[in-house]
């Protein structure tokens, strides 16, 4: 077990010092981030961690992994369970970030129609587009105020509407906000008199979509609850049985290790399958 903990700690230290020992080539050609990288950045932004570097997230994962592995070894002293606990600890931070981002995404989905209504009222009153967008930092829905307040401060500092819109899109990290902001960008660059009509039509569509999604999510909530119960039950039973010495001896054997590994694989596959059945398709960000 000491070898496993030492190896995990060594890998973590190597990842920490790697940027110093092997810095990136400054002259290298900039590559577009992968789909996974873009999704991770979107989740970090929605979770309020947009300014946190990815290496810091990685360090947190390593620390939690080593801590949970050490606790599992101290309590059960079963090598296989120690490794499983360490892997669970490594995944804890990304899962927490994704859960927080999903909650923020669901909250924002219900307030986008109100954002559009505010923009329509501001435009009809004769307020310029930059001021209309910036006013959402103080008058808009609570969940989106920080992002729009940041836009307003940046616009007051630079006066560059297009660049500030790009930064706002990155902060909100939502396909609906992308459409709204690109509509405003086109109206400012091209002009026209149909902006309020387009925004009102978009607000109506967003309300219908949000209501439909809320109804479907409510009806499929039992799938998520069943998946969580099915995942937690066998491992809770294992923790209870581990209070008996003969159970620890049995799971310390090669056959017990194989049983735990197979149980982990079956649990992960079953949980992912159940959640996939109850997940609604997410709209892609076409206007990044």
C-alpha positions in Angstrom: 0.0 0.0 0.0 2.9 2.3 0.8 4.1 1.8 -2.8 0.7 2.8 -4.2 0.5 6.0 -2.1 4.1 6.8 -2.9 3.5 6.4 -6.6 0.4 8.6 -6.5 2.3 11.3 -4.6 5.2 11.0 -7.1 2.9 11.4 -10.1 1.3 14.5 -8.5 4.7 16.1 -7.8 5.8 15.4 -11.3 2.7 17.1 -12.7 3.3 20.1 -10.5 6.9 20.7 -11.6 6.4 19.7 -15.2 5.5 23.2 -16.5 8.7 24.5 -14.9 11.0 21.7 -16.1 9.5 21.5 -19.6 8.0 24.9 -20.5 5.8 25.2 -23.6 7.5 26.4 -26.7 6.6 30.1 -27.1 7.0 29.8 -30.8 4.7 26.9 -31.2 1.6 27.2 -33.4 -1.5 27.9 -31.4 -3.9 25.0 -31.7 -7.7 25.1 -31.1 -8.7 23.3 -27.9 -10.4 20.0 -28.3 -14.1 19.5 -27.7 -13.4 18.1 -24.2 -11.2 21.1 -23.5 -13.8 23.5 -24.6 -16.5 21.7 -22.5 -14.2 21.8 -19.5 -13.6 25.5 -19.9 -17.3 26.2 -20.2 -18.0 24.2 -17.0 -15.2 26.1 -15.2 -16.7 29.4 -16.4 -20.2 28.5 -15.3 -19.0 27.2 -12.0 -17.3 30.6 -11.3 -13.8 29.2 -11.7 -12.9 30.7 -15.1 -9.7 32.3 -13.7 -8.5 29.1 -12.1 -5.7 27.5 -14.1 -6.1 23.8 -15.1 -2.9 22.8 -13.3 -4.5 24.0 -10.1 -7.5 21.8 -10.7 -5.2 18.9 -11.4 -3.3 19.5 -8.1 -6.6 19.5 -6.2 -7.5 16.2 -7.8 -4.2 14.6 -6.8 -4.4 15.9 -3.2 -8.0 14.6 -2.8 -7.0 11.3 -4.4 -4.1 10.8 -2.0 -6.2 11.8 1.0 -9.1 9.5 0.2 -6.7 6.6 -0.6 -4.9 7.1 2.7 -8.2 7.2 4.7 -9.5 4.1 3.0 -6.3 2.3 3.7 -6.3 3.3 7.4 -9.9 2.2 7.8 -10.1 -1.0 5.8 -6.5 -1.9 4.9 -7.7 -3.5 1.6 -5.4 -2.6 -1.3 -8.1 -2.8 -4.0 -10.5 -0.6 -2.0 -7.7 1.9 -1.4 -7.0 2.2 -5.1 -10.8 2.6 -5.8 -11.0 5.3 -3.2 -8.0 7.1 -4.7 -9.6 7.0 -8.2 -12.9 8.3 -6.7 -11.0 11.1 -5.0 -9.3 12.0 -8.3 -12.8 12.3 -10.0 -14.4 14.2 -7.1 -13.3 17.7 -8.2 -14.3 17.4 -11.9 -17.6 15.9 -10.9 -18.3 18.7 -8.4 -17.4 21.3 -11.0 -19.7 19.7 -13.6 -22.6 19.5 -11.1 -22.2 23.1 -10.2 -22.0 24.1 -13.9 -25.1 22.1 -14.7 -27.1 23.8 -11.9 -26.0 27.2 -13.1 -26.9 26.2 -16.7 -30.4 25.1 -15.6 -30.9 28.3 -13.6 -29.8 30.5 -16.5 -32.1 28.6 -18.9 -35.1 29.8 -17.0 -34.1 33.5 -16.9 -33.0 34.1 -20.5 -36.5 35.2 -21.6 -36.4 37.8 -18.8 -33.0 39.0 -20.1 -34.4 39.3 -23.6 -37.5 41.2 -22.3 -35.2 43.7 -20.6 -33.2 44.2 -23.8 -36.4 44.8 -25.7 -37.6 47.4 -23.2 -34.2 49.1 -23.2 -33.9 49.2 -27.0 -37.5 50.5 -27.4 -36.7 53.3 -24.9 -33.9 54.5 -27.1 -31.0 53.3 -24.9 -27.8 52.4 -26.9 -27.0 48.7 -27.2 -23.9 48.7 -25.0 -25.7 50.5 -22.2 -28.7 48.1 -22.6 -26.4 45.1 -22.2 -24.5 46.7 -19.3 -27.6 47.6 -17.4 -28.3 43.9 -17.0 -25.5 43.9 -14.5 -27.7 45.8 -12.0 -31.3 45.2 -13.3 -31.1 41.7 -14.8 -31.7 38.3 -13.2 -29.5 37.6 -10.2 -27.8 34.6 -11.7 -26.5 36.6 -14.7 -25.7 39.9 -13.0 -22.0 39.3 -12.3 -21.3 38.5 -16.0 -23.1 41.5 -17.3 -21.5 43.8 -14.6 -18.1 42.5 -15.8 -19.1 43.4 -19.4 -20.2 46.9 -18.3 -16.9 47.5 -16.5 -14.9 46.2 -19.4 -16.8 48.3 -21.9 -16.4 51.5 -19.8 -12.7 50.8 -19.8 -12.1 49.9 -23.5 -15.2 51.1 -25.5 -14.8 48.0 -27.7 -18.2 46.5 -28.0 -17.2 43.5 -30.1 -14.4 42.4 -27.9 -16.5 42.9 -24.8 -19.2 40.7 -26.3 -16.7 38.0 -27.0 -15.6 38.1 -23.4 -19.2 38.0 -22.2 -19.9 35.0 -24.4 -16.9 33.2 -22.8 -18.1 34.1 -19.3 -21.7 33.0 -19.8 -20.7 29.9 -21.8 -24.3 29.2 -23.0 -25.6 28.6 -26.5 -28.7 30.8 -25.8 -26.6 33.7 -24.7 -24.5 33.2 -27.8 -27.5 33.6 -30.0 -28.7 36.7 -28.1 -25.4 38.4 -28.2 -24.7 37.6 -31.8 -28.1 39.1 -32.7 -27.1 42.3 -30.9 -23.7 42.3 -32.6 -25.4 42.0 -36.0 -27.9 44.7 -35.2 -25.1 47.1 -34.1 -22.9 46.4 -37.2 -25.6 46.2 -39.9 -28.5 48.2 -38.4 -32.2 47.6 -39.1 -35.5 48.2 -37.5 -36.5 44.5 -36.8 -34.3 44.0 -33.7 -37.2 44.2 -31.2 -39.4 41.9 -33.2 -36.6 39.3 -33.5 -35.9 39.5 -29.7 -39.5 39.2 -28.8 -39.8 36.1 -31.1 -36.7 34.6 -29.5 -38.1 35.3 -26.0 -41.3 33.4 -26.8 -39.3 30.4 -28.2 -37.1 30.4 -25.1 -40.1 30.3 -22.7 -41.7 27.4 -24.6 -38.4 25.5 -24.6 -37.7 26.1 -20.9 -41.3 25.0 -19.9 -41.0 21.8 -22.0 -37.6 21.0 -20.6 -38.8 21.5 -17.0 -41.7 19.2 -17.6 -39.6 16.5 -19.1 -36.9 16.8 -16.4 -39.6 16.5 -13.7 -41.0 13.3 -15.2 -37.6 11.7 -15.6 -36.3 12.6 -12.2 -37.1 9.1 -11.0 -34.4 7.7 -13.4 -31.7 9.9 -11.8 -32.8 9.0 -8.3 -32.9 5.3 -9.2 -29.4 5.5 -10.7 -28.0 7.2 -7.6 -29.6 4.6 -5.3 -28.4 1.7 -7.4 -24.9 3.1 -7.3 -24.8 3.8 -3.5 -26.5 0.7 -2.1 -23.9 -2.0 -2.8 -21.0 0.2 -1.7 -22.8 1.3 1.5 -23.4 -2.4 2.2 -19.7 -3.1 1.7 -18.8 -0.4 4.2 -21.1 -1.9 6.8 -19.7 -5.4 6.2 -16.2 -4.1 6.5 -16.6 -3.8 10.2 -16.2 -7.6 10.4 -12.6 -8.9 10.2 -13.5 -11.9 8.1 -14.9 -9.6 5.4 -11.7 -7.6 5.2 -9.7 -10.9 4.9 -12.0 -12.1 2.1 -11.7 -8.9 0.1 -7.9 -8.8 0.5 -7.6 -12.1 -1.4 -7.1 -12.2 -5.2 -10.7 -13.3 -5.7 -12.0 -10.5 -3.5 -9.9 -8.0 -5.5 -11.4 -9.2 -8.8 -14.9 -9.0 -7.3 -14.3 -5.3 -6.3 -12.9 -4.4 -9.7 -15.8 -6.1 -11.5 -18.2 -4.3 -9.2 -16.7 -0.9 -9.9 -16.9 -1.5 -13.7 -20.5 -2.7 -13.5 -21.4 0.2 -11.3 -19.9 2.8 -13.6 -21.4 1.3 -16.7 -24.9 1.0 -15.1 -24.8 4.6 -13.8 -23.7 6.1 -17.1 -26.4 4.1 -18.9 -29.2 5.2 -16.6 -28.2 8.8 -16.6 -27.8 8.7 -20.4 -31.4 7.5 -20.7 -32.7 10.4 -18.5 -30.5 13.2 -20.1 -31.9 15.7 -22.5 -29.8 16.7 -25.4 -27.9 19.9 -24.9 -27.7 22.5 -27.6 -24.2 23.0 -29.1 -22.5 26.4 -29.0 -22.3 27.3 -32.7 -21.5 31.0 -32.1 -18.4 30.7 -29.9 
